[in-house]
Structure formats: C-alpha cells, structure tokens
Amino acid sequence: MGDDAFARIRNGTPHRFPMLLIDTVEHLSPGTGRASKQVSANEVLFERFGDAPPALPSCLLVDALGQVAILLLKGPDGEAPSVWYLGGIEAMHFHAPIPAGGVLRMEANILKRWRTTARVEVKAWLESGPAADGVMVLSQRGSKSDESR
C-alpha cells in the first residue's frame, strides 16, 4: 500500500492496530465508499480460536463495515475534526463466514444524514457471494457545533 493510500485510511478513521480492519480504499465519493480487507490466517484476532478454522468473527465484520462508513462520512480528505461512533444497528444480516485467505469487499452508502447523525447502508461480500448487509446509525462528536456548547 502506498503512503498516500495509508494516509487516507489513517486520517479517515481513529482505529489503529490491531483494530484497523481496512487495508485498501477502492472508492470514496460523496454518498458512497468501497474498501477491502485481506483476511490472513496469521492475524492476531485468530489466536483465540484454537483449532477452529480461522474466520473473521461477525462482531469484527460489523466493526470493519463501520470503519468504511466512518471513512465515507469524514469525506475524501479525512480532515474533518470529528469522531463518529456507532449509535445503533437497525438491521444486520450475515450470509456467509469470512474465511482466512479471502478478500473481503465492503461498501457503505449514506441513506440520510442529519447534523450529527447518519443512517448508512453497509454491505460486505466475497468472490463467492454476499457475506453481510445492514443499516447502521452513526453519531458524531468533535464537530465545531459540539465544541461551542
């Protein structure tokens, strides 16, 4: 990954190792964003699962989708002085496990945005087909309007 691509991710989300779950930003424009994650068998997050076949836990899949949504909400330059938090999940459906060795593709689309709240549709898929989809509600902190209160 080039320095510019890594800076885009690093500036766009507050997450860091081992919780940064985005490897590549494929597309980021107003209203929609796409990113991917290479799921490796030797990741730290798989150490707790013993002899079970390594697969990305669904809670981390939700976190990864949330990170794509955050990148989208912060915009292409990632310079907005705000932090977005998961406020709720309206719906989330899991269709297939994310095995080690797979490439997870993720997409986020803004459905509606208020001043400090957004409803975002999220989707994840593998080459073999859909992995998950749902709707998240995110809430913002650190905006100039919040600082003046």
For each residue, the residues with C-beta under 8 A, 3 or more apart:
1: 5 6 23 24
2: 5 6
3: 6 7
4: 7 8
5: 1 2 8 9 24 25
6: 1 2 3 9 10
7: 3 4 10 11
8: 4 5 11 12 25 28 71 76 78
9: 5 6 12 13 20 22 25 71
10: 6 7 13
11: 7 8 74 77 78 79
12: 8 9 25 70 71 74 78
13: 9 10 20 22 67 70 71 74 78
14: 83
15: 19 20 21 67
16: 19 20
17: 20
18: 43 44 45
19: 15 16 63
20: 9 13 15 16 17 67
21: 15 37 60 63 64 67
22: 9 13 25 35 36 37 64 67 68 71 106
23: 1 35 36 37 38
24: 1 5 35 36 37
25: 5 8 9 12 22 28 33 34 35 71
26: 34 35 36 105
27: 32 33 34
28: 8 25 33 34 71 72 75 76
29: 32 33 76
30: 75
31: 72 109 110
32: 27 29 72 107 108 109 110
33: 25 27 28 29 68 69 71 72 107 108
34: 25 26 27 28 68 105 106 107 108
35: 22 23 24 25 26 67 68 71 105 106
36: 22 23 24 26 103 104 105 106
37: 21 22 23 24 64 103 104 106
38: 23 103 104
39: 43 56 98 99 100 101 102 103 104
40: 43 100 101
41: 46 54 100 101
42: 46
43: 18 39 40 46 54 100
44: 18 47
45: 18 48 56 57 60
46: 41 42 43 49 54 100
47: 44
48: 45
49: 46 52 54
50:
51:
52: 49 55
53: 99 100
54: 41 43 46 49 99 100
55: 52 97 98 99 100
56: 39 45 60 61 64 97 98 104
57: 45 60 61
58: 61 62 94 132
59: 62 63
60: 21 45 56 57 63 64
61: 56 57 58 64 65 94 98 104 124 131 132
62: 58 59 65 66 89 92 132 134
63: 19 21 59 60 66 67
64: 21 22 37 56 60 61 67 68 104 106 124
65: 61 62 68 69 106 108 122 123 124 132 134 136
66: 62 63 69 70 86 122 136 138
67: 13 15 20 21 22 35 63 64 70 71
68: 22 33 34 35 64 65 71 72 106 107 108 122
69: 33 65 66 72 73 84 108 118 120 122 136 138
70: 12 13 66 67 73 74 84 138
71: 8 9 12 13 22 25 28 33 35 67 68 74 78 108
72: 28 31 32 33 68 69 75 108 109 110 120
73: 69 70 84 110 113 118 120 138 140
74: 11 12 13 70 71 78 79 80 82 84
75: 28 30 72 78 79 80
76: 8 28 29
77: 11
78: 8 11 12 13 71 74 75
79: 11 74 75
80: 74 75 143
81: 142 143 144
82: 74 140 141 142 143
83: 14 140 141 142
84: 69 70 73 74 118 138 139 140 141
85: 138 139 140 141
86: 66 89 136 137 138
87: 117 136 137 138 139
88: 136 137
89: 62 86 92 134 135 136 137
90: 119 134 135 136 137
91: 134 135
92: 62 89 132 133 134 135
93: 132 133 134
94: 58 61 131 132
95: 129 130 131 132 133
96: 126 128 129 130 131
97: 55 56 131
98: 39 55 56 61 102 104 124 126 131
99: 39 53 54 55 102
100: 39 40 41 43 46 53 54 55
101: 39 40 41
102: 39 98 99 126 127
103: 36 37 38 39 126 127
104: 36 37 38 39 56 61 64 98 124 125 126 131
105: 26 34 35 36 124 125 126
106: 22 34 35 36 37 64 65 68 122 123 124
107: 32 33 34 68 122 123 124
108: 32 33 34 65 68 69 71 72 120 121 122 123
109: 31 32 72 120 121 122
110: 31 32 72 73 113 118 119 120
111: 118 119 120 121 135
112: 118 119
113: 73 110 117 118 119
114: 117 118
115: 143 145
116: 139 140 141 143 145 146
117: 87 113 114 137 138 139 140
118: 69 73 84 110 111 112 113 114 137 138 140
119: 90 110 111 112 113 135 136 137
120: 69 72 73 108 109 110 111 135 136 137 138
121: 108 109 111 133 134 135
122: 65 66 68 69 106 107 108 109 132 133 134 135 136
123: 65 106 107 108 130 132 133
124: 61 64 65 98 104 105 106 107 130 131 132 133
125: 104 105 129 130 131
126: 96 98 102 103 104 105 129 131
127: 102 103
128: 96
129: 95 96 125 126
130: 95 96 123 124 125 133
131: 61 94 95 96 97 98 104 124 125 126
132: 58 61 62 65 92 93 94 95 122 123 124
133: 92 93 95 121 122 123 124 130
134: 62 65 89 90 91 92 93 121 122
135: 89 90 91 92 111 119 120 121 122
136: 65 66 69 86 87 88 89 90 119 120 122
137: 86 87 88 89 90 117 118 119 120
138: 66 69 70 73 84 85 86 87 117 118 120
139: 84 85 87 116 117
140: 73 82 83 84 85 116 117 118 143 146
141: 82 83 84 85 116 146
142: 81 82 83 146 147
143: 80 81 82 115 116 140 146 147
144: 81 147 148
145: 115 116 148 149
146: 116 140 141 142 143 149
147: 142 143 144
148: 144 145
149: 145 146
